[in-house]
Amino acid sequence: MLGMGAGRWEEDMSRLLALLFHQGVLDEHFMQLQQLQDESSPNFVSEVISIYFRESEKLLRNIRTLLLDRECTDYKKIGVYLNHLMGSSSSIGANLVRNVCVAFRAASEHCNWAGCLRSLAVLEHEYCYLKNKLHELFQVYYIQTICMHSS
């Protein structure tokens, strides 16, 4: 009975991926990451994404901390953290987060505290959206896998 729903879950997954690509949230690097997953490492993508989110949380926390004190803001260090976040976002195909980091870096290079705060708010919003949608995607993938193995 569960196996009968596998097609629906696959459609849901395809639809969600199409939406994320259409919105510019993900790019071709995400597809390349998926191609690295095989039967010998069936959880490869979710493991890589988990590491990405764990490390990104640290970077965002560090950036937030640096921006707390307007007088002592270390803009160069913010730029370093943003470069790390841009690189890791690019490697998993998190296109929109990467693009927001580029704009944020411009504000930090100009030592624009208000611009950095605005950019941080946008970055955190896009980051949370990405995290929620990828969590949803992996839930659908997990259910699809269960359905396929139950049939």
C-alpha positions as CSV (number, residue, x, y, z in Angstrom):
1,M,0.0,0.0,0.0
2,L,2.8,2.4,0.8
3,G,4.5,1.7,-2.5
4,M,1.5,3.0,-4.4
5,G,2.4,6.5,-3.1
6,A,6.0,6.5,-4.3
7,G,5.1,8.2,-7.6
8,R,3.3,11.0,-5.8
9,W,6.3,11.6,-3.5
10,E,8.6,11.7,-6.5
11,E,6.4,14.3,-8.1
12,D,6.3,16.3,-4.9
13,M,10.1,16.2,-4.8
14,S,10.5,17.2,-8.4
15,R,8.0,20.0,-8.0
16,L,9.8,21.4,-4.9
17,L,13.2,21.2,-6.6
18,A,11.8,23.0,-9.7
19,L,10.4,25.7,-7.4
20,L,13.7,26.2,-5.7
21,F,15.5,26.4,-9.0
22,H,12.9,28.8,-10.4
23,Q,13.2,31.0,-7.4
24,G,17.0,31.0,-7.7
25,V,17.4,29.4,-4.2
26,L,19.4,26.5,-5.7
27,D,21.6,26.3,-8.8
28,E,23.3,23.6,-10.8
29,H,25.8,22.9,-8.0
30,F,23.1,21.3,-6.0
31,M,22.4,18.9,-8.9
32,Q,26.1,18.1,-9.1
33,L,26.1,17.3,-5.4
34,Q,23.1,15.0,-5.9
35,Q,25.0,13.1,-8.7
36,L,27.7,12.3,-6.2
37,Q,25.2,10.3,-4.1
38,D,24.9,6.6,-4.9
39,E,24.0,3.3,-3.3
40,S,27.3,3.1,-1.4
41,S,26.6,6.5,0.2
42,P,22.8,6.9,0.2
43,N,22.8,9.8,2.7
44,F,25.7,11.7,1.1
45,V,23.7,14.8,0.2
46,S,21.9,15.1,3.5
47,E,25.2,14.6,5.4
48,V,26.9,17.4,3.3
49,I,24.0,19.7,3.8
50,S,23.9,19.0,7.6
51,I,27.6,19.9,7.8
52,Y,26.9,23.1,5.8
53,F,24.1,24.2,8.1
54,R,26.2,23.4,11.2
55,E,29.2,25.4,10.0
56,S,27.0,28.2,8.6
57,E,25.3,28.6,12.0
58,K,28.7,29.3,13.5
59,L,29.6,31.8,10.8
60,L,26.3,33.7,11.2
61,R,26.6,33.7,15.0
62,N,30.1,35.2,14.6
63,I,29.0,37.8,12.2
64,R,26.0,38.7,14.5
65,T,28.4,39.1,17.4
66,L,30.8,41.4,15.5
67,L,27.9,43.6,14.5
68,L,26.6,44.0,18.1
69,D,29.0,46.7,19.0
70,R,28.8,49.5,16.4
71,E,32.0,51.1,17.6
72,C,34.2,48.0,17.5
73,T,33.0,46.3,14.4
74,D,35.7,44.4,12.7
75,Y,34.7,44.6,9.0
76,K,37.6,42.7,7.7
77,K,36.7,39.7,9.9
78,I,33.1,40.0,8.7
79,G,34.4,39.8,5.2
80,V,36.4,36.7,6.0
81,Y,33.3,35.0,7.5
82,L,31.2,36.0,4.5
83,N,33.9,34.6,2.1
84,H,33.6,31.3,4.0
85,L,29.8,31.3,3.8
86,M,29.9,32.3,0.1
87,G,32.2,29.4,-0.7
88,S,30.3,26.8,1.2
89,S,27.0,28.1,-0.1
90,S,28.3,28.0,-3.7
91,S,29.6,24.4,-3.2
92,I,26.2,23.1,-2.2
93,G,24.3,25.1,-4.8
94,A,22.7,27.6,-2.3
95,N,22.7,30.3,-5.0
96,L,20.5,32.9,-3.2
97,V,22.4,32.7,0.0
98,R,25.6,33.2,-1.9
99,N,24.2,36.2,-3.8
100,V,23.1,37.8,-0.5
101,C,26.6,37.3,0.9
102,V,28.1,39.2,-2.1
103,A,25.9,42.2,-1.4
104,F,26.6,41.9,2.3
105,R,30.4,41.8,1.6
106,A,30.1,45.1,-0.3
107,A,28.5,46.8,2.7
108,S,31.2,45.4,5.0
109,E,34.0,46.6,2.6
110,H,32.5,50.1,2.9
111,C,32.4,49.8,6.7
112,N,28.6,50.5,6.4
113,W,27.3,49.3,9.8
114,A,23.6,50.0,8.9
115,G,24.0,48.3,5.5
116,C,25.6,45.3,7.2
117,L,22.7,45.1,9.6
118,R,20.2,45.2,6.8
119,S,22.2,42.6,4.8
120,L,22.4,40.4,7.9
121,A,18.6,40.5,8.2
122,V,18.2,39.5,4.5
123,L,20.9,36.8,4.8
124,E,19.2,35.3,7.9
125,H,15.9,35.3,6.1
126,E,17.2,33.6,3.0
127,Y,19.2,31.2,5.1
128,C,16.2,30.1,7.1
129,Y,14.1,29.8,3.9
130,L,16.8,27.5,2.4
131,K,17.1,25.5,5.6
132,N,13.3,25.0,5.8
133,K,13.0,24.1,2.1
134,L,15.9,21.6,2.2
135,H,14.5,20.1,5.3
136,E,11.2,19.7,3.5
137,L,12.9,18.2,0.5
138,F,14.8,15.6,2.6
139,Q,11.6,14.6,4.4
140,V,10.0,14.0,1.0
141,Y,13.0,12.1,-0.1
142,Y,13.0,10.0,3.1
143,I,9.3,9.2,2.6
144,Q,9.9,8.3,-1.1
145,T,12.7,6.0,-0.1
146,I,10.5,4.2,2.5
147,C,7.7,3.9,-0.1
148,M,10.1,2.4,-2.7
149,H,11.5,-0.1,-0.2
150,S,8.0,-1.1,0.9
151,S,6.7,-2.0,-2.5
